């Protein structure tokens, strides 16, 4: 089953340090800490690469990360070579109901991919024994599956990032992602088809192929980076990885069932000030699906530049929109199809600059959230990305970004005064850590740069921060001791060459047997601009594996 490390609310924070990284015995060019010192315990650490994109797999005929069309046929490039996605992202160390361990990996392309790598335990970690794609039956292929998280009921939440633009006035004629999906579907996409993607997707690898992917339209459509399910199994915190994105919260009607509920978007009031939450209404997955099945277009939801329209600035830029709902779908359904625009029109904050990963500390009830940069709409009075009368975010510019800590609380109400039925409503914001910019536009090596994915290990009060940056010579995987604010590098990627950068991604902590945890990790190597490329063209390989073990007590 899915297992994340849990810890009782009250515990003593152990003293721990991290030895400086040194050359790894694993992938060339990577440095990894060899040792964790926890109280009196010296614990060796190593990095294991278990699968590499484009490489032959044990027990299978297809290269790792191969992509497939809707009929299950492997995609190939014009020369006939099988196509692999070289953008391995979120990876979960998962145990099948029958007891076998393996890695479940996202591939962040269009179409996206899901792969299973079977593992065999050994004295020093694991050995990969086979890899194969996960059959999703007749479901629509995934769209840019990015970060992921477990639900608490043996499924995974996958996030479809950078939703396709549905406003035909803004669509590119040569959009490579839509073209790639058309090839995978074997059909040209119509005006309503962009609404098929940009959702949170629940993945159940143990289900029948046609039932393994369930898109949860009730959770809204935008550039999903991650959905973090809180301990009540009803509340899900949602991040929007885009320029001028939103912060969202979904509260399901029933625990363990994300098919219906109420969606909220945050209105920011300032650091240390309680955030407001704007209700986008309650609806069900099936209500939104029925609307899409009947056929719809952006112009049936909104009109532009007419009397009574309202100015907003979102990822689509500056627009003056007026809701029309020509089809009589109802406000809650329209708000799911165009969530970011709807939230901005209703007064929520739509100025966040690339809100990335998130991780929850159950002891302090703090939700840590990565902000890749504090630029553009996130700063004061940006001439392109702010409106004079709706400039909610006025952060000091910081190209290195930061991690924000949000205290969660019960007893909160939305902006209409209606109670929010959750004890995990993000309320008070503060800074967990920020990067340290230099005069030349880079970031000091002793601090973080452009944080992306996050993972939290409660037993050690350890927040792991994965960088996706071009502002350090080497992208770094950091370990932050949250009570003290002390920061150590866990691992560093290869030195950048010719402007080529990589990123640490796909991270999550997983309990494996008594006394140890492992950090899942992936590396994407120098693929800036890959979304502009045909996925059938060569790209640098990526890999996925495990870092650890991290010692934890048997009761953790």
LUMLOSE-912684 format. One line per field, with one value per residue (C-alpha): x, y, z; residue in three letters. Coordinates in steps of 0.001 Angstrom, whole numbers. Last residue first. Example, Ala and Ser with C-alpha at 12.3 -4.5 7.8 and 13.67 -1.06 7.14 Angstrom:
# LUMLOSE-912684
xx <- [13670;12300]
yy <- [-1060;-4500]
zz <- [7140;7800]
resn <- [SER;ALA]
This chain:
# LUMLOSE-912684
xx <- [7615;7264;10154;12548;13709;16962;17178;18325;18940;18456;16301;16046;14929;16838;16773;18221;19101;16675;16366;13271;10025;8835;8519;10118;8645;7839;11516;12439;14901;15831;19223;19003;15859;16841;14478;14292;12530;13759;13980;12913;14316;13651;11090;10213;10405;8750;8659;9773;8974;10923;10121;12500;16093;16699;19091;20793;22564;23881;26888;27860;26311;28202;26659;23999;24462;23305;22263;23265;22685;20481;19897;16575;16565;13113;12928;16137;16514;17954;18871;19072;21309;21505;25145;26545;23601;21259;20062;17553;15213;16166;14742;14063;13993;12329;13668;11994;13805;10834;8553;10309;9033;9318;9416;9532;10630;12855;14366;17743;18461;21222;24941;25717;24469;21950;22401;21213;24614;24106;23505;20190;19913;17111;14281;13387;10317;8706;5351;1713;-1223;-4355;-4134;-7421;-6802;-9646;-12156;-15806;-15300;-18031;-20057;-19223;-19300;-15495;-15067;-15132;-12456;-13086;-10089;-6480;-3457;-269;1261;5051;6480;9532;11574;12463;15947;14881;13850;11821;10481;6957;3940;1247;-2346;-2079;-5758;-6552;-3409;-3522;-339;1491;2680;3533;4626;3184;4683;6095;4361;3012;6518;9080;9307;10586;10130;7621;7688;4957;5412;2141;2563;520;3526;3526;1834;4469;2911;4689;4160;5717;5559;3900;5242;4821;1664;-342;-3888;-5212;-8943;-11435;-14201;-12878;-9470;-11020;-12945;-9821;-7835;-10643;-11665;-13421;-14012;-15478;-17813;-19164;-19678;-21346;-24053;-23963;-26612;-25098;-24560;-22560;-21972;-19130;-17620;-13944;-11398;-8038;-4416;-2093;-3085;-1247;-3620;-4327;-7943;-10064;-13831;-16427;-19570;-19656;-17711;-14002;-14303;-17261;-17041;-18385;-19752;-16698;-14430;-16056;-18486;-19472;-22167;-19503;-17768;-20897;-21608;-18028;-18389;-21511;-19950;-16963;-19305;-19946;-19628;-18837;-15830;-15615;-13119;-10733;-9190;-5651;-4903;-2119;1448;2676;62;-3631;-3617;-6941;-7000;-9121;-11736;-13290;-16210;-16780;-17418;-15400;-12585;-13785;-11640;-13431;-16765;-17907;-14402;-12750;-10534;-8070;-6444;-3529;-3650;-1391;114;3019;2324;2680;-724;-701;-3517;-4127;-6519;-8929;-10968;-8548;-8587;-4773;-4330;-4096;-1441;-2274;730;1848;-1544;-1584;-5334;-8597;-10656;-10977;-14494;-12950;-11335;-9791;-9837;-6983;-6689;-10317;-9906;-6842;-8571;-7538;-4303;-2398;-4995;-4204;-6280;-5884;-5931;-6950;-5391;-6705;-10025;-10857;-8446;-10879;-13690;-12352;-11493;-8370;-7376;-7451;-5108;-5226;-1448;-955;-3455;-1645;1612;-74;-1620;1845;3560;1207;1613;-1463;-860;-3947;-4654;-7666;-8900;-9386;-8969;-5286;-3878;-3241;332;589;-1542;-1075;-1141;-2794;-1827;-3973;-3777;-6310;-4066;-4084;-470;1284;2376;4447;4185;2010;2332;-1048;-2035;-3501;-7315;-8580;-9277;-6939;-4422;-1776;1203;4471;7049;10223;12029;14407;15613;17918;17399;19129;22516;21923;19352;15660;14248;12447;9865;9797;6326;5842;3298;3528;2544;1292;2572;5575;6290;6918;5547;7069;5723;8674;8511;7888;5988;3649;516;-1261;1567;4133;5068;8180;6652;8275;7363;9222;10994;11495;13292;10065;10989;10066;10739;12962;11077;13010;10017;9932;8089;5060;4328;833;-1622;-4643;-4565;-972;2020;5246;8454;9876;12222;13041;10612;11083;10773;12256;15064;14678;16598;17601;15607;14992;17206;16096;17323;19833;20841;22174;23919;23702;25633;24103;26283;24148;25091;22488;21812;24954;23962;26682;27933;26427;26057;28007;26877;29112;28805;25760;26245;29457;28904;31632;31359;28605;29523;28378;24852;23988;21401;20107;16745;13550;11628;8130;4529;2131;2861;4724;3834;6068;4258;2912;994;0]
yy <- [6693;3833;1838;4770;6477;6089;7693;5163;6880;8215;6329;6197;7876;8862;11407;11201;14194;14794;13317;14271;12283;14502;17350;20267;23445;21677;20768;24418;23720;20045;19955;16735;15792;13933;11858;11216;8918;9518;6341;5596;3210;1687;-961;-1767;780;4074;6525;10159;11971;13571;13558;16390;17537;19745;20109;22985;23545;27084;25815;23533;23304;21403;18012;17648;18172;16089;16447;20090;21347;24150;25127;26886;25738;24142;23389;21402;21984;19313;20559;18910;21170;22252;23004;26321;27977;30440;28080;26514;23646;22947;20219;21138;18439;19491;17523;17616;14281;11969;14302;13726;16397;16495;19500;19892;23160;25700;28389;28820;27879;29352;28914;29033;32618;33105;34594;37887;39595;41502;38295;36915;34955;32398;32430;30127;29148;32542;33274;32824;32461;30671;27444;25612;22212;21748;21617;22461;26056;28121;30559;34210;35249;35575;32003;30938;29405;27311;25037;26050;25546;27548;28295;28240;29837;28490;30930;32354;32933;35823;37827;41012;42251;40917;43044;40445;41721;44251;44426;48133;48992;45747;43676;41488;43936;47136;45259;47355;45509;42009;38629;39711;39660;38293;36346;33171;29397;29666;26436;25743;24360;23506;23887;22030;22065;18298;17401;19050;19136;19322;21527;21732;24601;28002;29559;33298;33946;36914;35554;36510;35904;38664;36774;37640;36273;32988;32624;33185;30604;28054;28077;24698;24352;27846;27186;24154;26141;29047;26960;25121;27320;26891;30593;30866;34617;35553;38927;39243;42019;40354;40927;37964;34307;33399;35768;39494;40560;43436;43120;43203;45325;46578;44196;43438;39660;37305;34304;30734;30125;31868;29331;26488;23698;20201;18086;15782;18727;19734;16122;15785;18879;17550;14080;15371;16928;20523;22963;26632;28772;29957;32752;32111;34946;34768;35663;38287;37325;38113;40114;39931;37152;36043;32276;30191;27697;24522;22680;18948;16002;13149;13295;10343;9161;11371;12656;16035;16901;20163;21594;24424;26683;29103;30971;31614;34801;32996;29283;26333;26402;24678;22661;21834;18896;18525;15334;12637;14278;13988;16456;15422;17466;18181;19024;21090;21723;24289;24985;23044;22565;19975;18885;17728;14813;12755;9033;6925;3223;2392;1326;-769;-2679;-1324;-2074;890;3327;6805;9864;12677;16389;18265;20240;18147;17375;21088;21529;19349;21864;23665;20419;18262;16397;12633;9681;10231;10115;12249;14806;14820;15711;18486;19897;19904;21392;24407;25341;27527;28974;29368;32837;33838;30241;30588;27005;27213;23780;23164;23739;20831;17711;16648;13008;11975;8424;5661;3393;5193;7857;10022;9799;12632;13622;16168;16614;14685;16677;15650;12064;9921;9792;6563;3539;1193;2841;84;810;680;-1979;-2268;-5335;-6514;-3201;-3916;-2292;-798;-1937;-5463;-6278;-5655;-6596;-3879;-3893;-739;464;3164;5913;8179;11579;12469;15097;14806;14628;10928;9849;6879;4077;2391;-1140;-3430;-6741;-7504;-8788;-5459;-3808;-1816;1600;3731;6677;8612;12114;13260;11408;13878;12033;10777;7834;7447;4176;4580;4311;7013;9340;9015;6241;5957;2605;1314;1265;2347;5863;6304;5267;6672;4833;5908;2962;1404;-1318;-5095;-5926;-8136;-5764;-2440;-1066;2593;5518;6911;5582;3207;2316;5037;4424;7235;6408;7309;5873;6466;7504;7364;9324;12066;11692;12030;11472;10214;9890;13154;12922;14480;13843;14068;10419;8570;6209;5877;9507;12128;13988;15797;17418;15367;16122;16978;15773;16624;15015;17062;15635;14473;15540;15248;11574;10864;9640;8524;8056;4657;3654;0]
zz <- [13585;16114;14653;14990;11824;9916;6471;3882;1644;-1878;-4399;-8175;-11387;-14490;-17274;-20775;-22935;-25827;-29303;-31359;-31213;-28359;-30877;-29139;-27658;-24387;-24151;-23684;-20885;-21089;-19400;-17448;-15580;-12431;-10320;-6578;-4125;-579;1463;5022;7616;11025;10277;6666;3893;4782;1894;1605;-1648;-4487;-8199;-9074;-9071;-12071;-14940;-16657;-19966;-20389;-22304;-19417;-15965;-13289;-12584;-9892;-6171;-3212;427;831;4385;5752;9386;9999;13620;13913;10150;9719;5977;3669;188;-3249;-5306;-8930;-9749;-10958;-9261;-10998;-13743;-11431;-10647;-7035;-4809;-1171;1509;4757;7713;11132;11635;12290;10329;6984;4593;791;-1533;-5329;-6954;-5237;-7485;-5764;-2147;-7;645;-3079;-3340;-6127;-9617;-11036;-11172;-7898;-5975;-4744;-1456;-1532;982;3870;5930;5354;6959;5971;8425;7183;5256;6007;7563;10077;7237;6586;5471;7151;5013;5714;2049;1977;3174;6823;9065;12165;11776;11163;8929;9348;5949;5573;2436;619;-1398;-4779;-6195;-8455;-5378;-5759;-2389;-2217;-3117;-3762;-3739;-6574;-7511;-8023;-9975;-11982;-11988;-14545;-17189;-15294;-12139;-9329;-6357;-6764;-7151;-10549;-12084;-9629;-6386;-7971;-7672;-4842;-2826;-256;3283;5033;8771;11361;13729;14275;10988;8765;5289;1926;-1141;-4593;-7103;-7148;-10337;-9744;-7729;-9017;-9287;-5840;-5472;-6279;-8079;-11552;-10519;-9357;-12609;-14702;-12736;-12668;-16307;-16590;-12848;-12445;-15368;-13455;-10231;-12079;-13713;-17033;-18663;-22137;-22773;-19548;-20020;-17698;-18674;-19439;-19884;-20357;-19345;-19734;-20185;-16970;-15185;-15242;-14797;-16099;-15720;-18524;-18134;-21724;-23924;-24222;-24104;-23718;-21447;-21151;-24660;-26081;-24371;-26281;-25493;-26522;-24856;-23462;-21781;-19854;-18864;-17636;-15443;-13742;-13436;-11484;-8937;-7857;-4989;-5472;-6320;-2708;-2057;836;2844;4193;7791;8042;8988;5491;3593;2698;83;-1408;-1743;-4124;-2933;-4365;-2766;-3115;-5372;-6903;-4338;-2241;692;3211;1919;568;-558;442;-2303;-1706;-4280;-4678;-7998;-10985;-12324;-14001;-13798;-11472;-9745;-6345;-4761;-1075;-667;2260;2535;3754;7229;7274;4372;729;-1077;-4723;-6862;-9844;-11441;-14220;-14141;-14112;-10976;-8215;-9283;-12575;-10802;-13591;-12845;-14241;-13396;-14269;-17917;-16972;-14113;-10704;-8827;-10305;-8920;-10223;-9312;-11829;-10990;-14099;-16971;-19843;-21560;-21630;-24550;-26547;-26876;-29960;-31770;-31651;-34800;-34446;-33916;-30185;-29771;-32875;-31607;-28255;-29985;-31970;-28795;-27214;-30251;-30527;-34207;-34632;-31180;-29042;-27641;-29742;-29553;-25788;-24557;-23610;-22870;-19150;-18064;-15584;-15126;-11490;-10356;-7113;-6150;-4691;-1649;562;2134;-1004;-2074;-3831;-7298;-9186;-12944;-15370;-18630;-20087;-19301;-22056;-22280;-20743;-22983;-21144;-18828;-19159;-16925;-18836;-17892;-15868;-14511;-11768;-10370;-7417;-4037;-1009;185;1508;-1157;-1739;-5176;-7079;-9872;-12000;-13037;-15655;-16254;-19295;-20558;-24015;-23954;-21636;-17900;-17349;-13986;-12136;-9933;-8254;-6891;-3945;-4045;-1105;-2786;-2287;-4233;-2295;-3588;-3685;-5552;-8382;-9563;-12657;-15459;-18304;-21094;-22653;-24867;-28535;-30320;-33367;-36663;-38501;-38286;-34475;-32691;-30426;-28763;-29509;-26604;-28637;-27160;-28289;-26255;-24837;-23938;-20571;-20130;-23503;-24605;-24890;-21202;-18483;-17680;-19426;-22379;-21967;-23321;-19867;-17093;-14312;-10806;-10014;-6399;-4229;-978;2699;5658;9132;12060;15203;18326;17747;14031;11886;8261;5942;2378;1113;-2643;-5518;-9084;-12155;-13139;-11843;-8880;-6908;-5978;-5717;-2412;-540;2794;5830;7045;10629;13102;16574;17152;17516;20467;19652;20127;17179;16649;13431;9977;7118;3840;2891;-226;0]
resn <- [UNK;UNK;UNK;UNK;UNK;UNK;UNK;UNK;UNK;UNK;UNK;UNK;UNK;UNK;UNK;UNK;UNK;UNK;UNK;UNK;UNK;UNK;UNK;UNK;UNK;UNK;UNK;UNK;UNK;UNK;UNK;UNK;UNK;UNK;UNK;UNK;UNK;UNK;UNK;UNK;UNK;UNK;UNK;UNK;UNK;UNK;UNK;UNK;UNK;UNK;UNK;UNK;UNK;UNK;UNK;UNK;UNK;UNK;UNK;UNK;UNK;UNK;UNK;UNK;UNK;UNK;UNK;UNK;UNK;UNK;UNK;UNK;UNK;UNK;UNK;UNK;UNK;UNK;UNK;UNK;UNK;UNK;UNK;UNK;UNK;UNK;UNK;UNK;UNK;UNK;UNK;UNK;UNK;UNK;UNK;UNK;UNK;UNK;UNK;UNK;UNK;UNK;UNK;UNK;UNK;UNK;UNK;UNK;UNK;UNK;UNK;UNK;UNK;UNK;UNK;UNK;UNK;UNK;UNK;UNK;UNK;UNK;UNK;UNK;UNK;UNK;UNK;UNK;UNK;UNK;UNK;UNK;UNK;UNK;UNK;UNK;UNK;UNK;UNK;UNK;UNK;UNK;UNK;UNK;UNK;UNK;UNK;UNK;UNK;UNK;UNK;UNK;UNK;UNK;UNK;UNK;UNK;UNK;UNK;UNK;UNK;UNK;UNK;UNK;UNK;UNK;UNK;UNK;UNK;UNK;UNK;UNK;UNK;UNK;UNK;UNK;UNK;UNK;UNK;UNK;UNK;UNK;UNK;UNK;UNK;UNK;UNK;UNK;UNK;UNK;UNK;UNK;UNK;UNK;UNK;UNK;UNK;UNK;UNK;UNK;UNK;UNK;UNK;UNK;UNK;UNK;UNK;UNK;UNK;UNK;UNK;UNK;UNK;UNK;UNK;UNK;UNK;UNK;UNK;UNK;UNK;UNK;UNK;UNK;UNK;UNK;UNK;UNK;UNK;UNK;UNK;UNK;UNK;UNK;UNK;UNK;UNK;UNK;UNK;UNK;UNK;UNK;UNK;UNK;UNK;UNK;UNK;UNK;UNK;UNK;UNK;UNK;UNK;UNK;UNK;UNK;UNK;UNK;UNK;UNK;UNK;UNK;UNK;UNK;UNK;UNK;UNK;UNK;UNK;UNK;UNK;UNK;UNK;UNK;UNK;UNK;UNK;UNK;UNK;UNK;UNK;UNK;UNK;UNK;UNK;UNK;UNK;UNK;UNK;UNK;UNK;UNK;UNK;UNK;UNK;UNK;UNK;UNK;UNK;UNK;UNK;UNK;UNK;UNK;UNK;UNK;UNK;UNK;UNK;UNK;UNK;UNK;UNK;UNK;UNK;UNK;UNK;UNK;UNK;UNK;UNK;UNK;UNK;UNK;UNK;UNK;UNK;UNK;UNK;UNK;UNK;UNK;UNK;UNK;UNK;UNK;UNK;UNK;UNK;UNK;UNK;UNK;UNK;UNK;UNK;UNK;UNK;UNK;UNK;UNK;UNK;UNK;UNK;UNK;UNK;UNK;UNK;UNK;UNK;UNK;UNK;UNK;UNK;UNK;UNK;UNK;UNK;UNK;UNK;UNK;UNK;UNK;UNK;UNK;UNK;UNK;UNK;UNK;UNK;UNK;UNK;UNK;UNK;UNK;UNK;UNK;UNK;UNK;UNK;UNK;UNK;UNK;UNK;UNK;UNK;UNK;UNK;UNK;UNK;UNK;UNK;UNK;UNK;UNK;UNK;UNK;UNK;UNK;UNK;UNK;UNK;UNK;UNK;UNK;UNK;UNK;UNK;UNK;UNK;UNK;UNK;UNK;UNK;UNK;UNK;UNK;UNK;UNK;UNK;UNK;UNK;UNK;UNK;UNK;UNK;UNK;UNK;UNK;UNK;UNK;UNK;UNK;UNK;UNK;UNK;UNK;UNK;UNK;UNK;UNK;UNK;UNK;UNK;UNK;UNK;UNK;UNK;UNK;UNK;UNK;UNK;UNK;UNK;UNK;UNK;UNK;UNK;UNK;UNK;UNK;UNK;UNK;UNK;UNK;UNK;UNK;UNK;UNK;UNK;UNK;UNK;UNK;UNK;UNK;UNK;UNK;UNK;UNK;UNK;UNK;UNK;UNK;UNK;UNK;UNK;UNK;UNK;UNK;UNK;UNK;UNK;UNK;UNK;UNK;UNK;UNK;UNK;UNK;UNK;UNK;UNK;UNK;UNK;UNK;UNK;UNK;UNK;UNK;UNK;UNK;UNK;UNK;UNK;UNK;UNK;UNK;UNK;UNK;UNK;UNK;UNK;UNK;UNK;UNK;UNK;UNK;UNK;UNK;UNK;UNK;UNK;UNK;UNK;UNK;UNK;UNK;UNK;UNK;UNK;UNK;UNK;UNK;UNK;UNK;UNK;UNK]
